[in-house]
Amino acid sequence: MSLCKNHHWAFDKVLFSISDDYKIIVSNNFQEESPNSKPMKEFNDNQLWLLA
């Protein structure tokens, strides 16, 4: 999985993870300010698509 440096850092800090059924899990402790983009918490429970 390819991530930008900010999301890679957040993943390493376990601020979000991926479930066994490939859904995004965002930590309740995740705090952010994102005035110009979609907040990470809005991705919680979204399904990832795997492409071959």
Secondary structure as GFF3:
##gff-version 3
##sequence-region A 1 52
A	DSSP	alpha_helix	5	12	.	.	.	ID=ss1
A	DSSP	beta_strand	16	18	.	.	.	ID=ss2
A	DSSP	beta_strand	24	26	.	.	.	ID=ss3
A	DSSP	three_ten_helix	40	43	.	.	.	ID=ss4
###
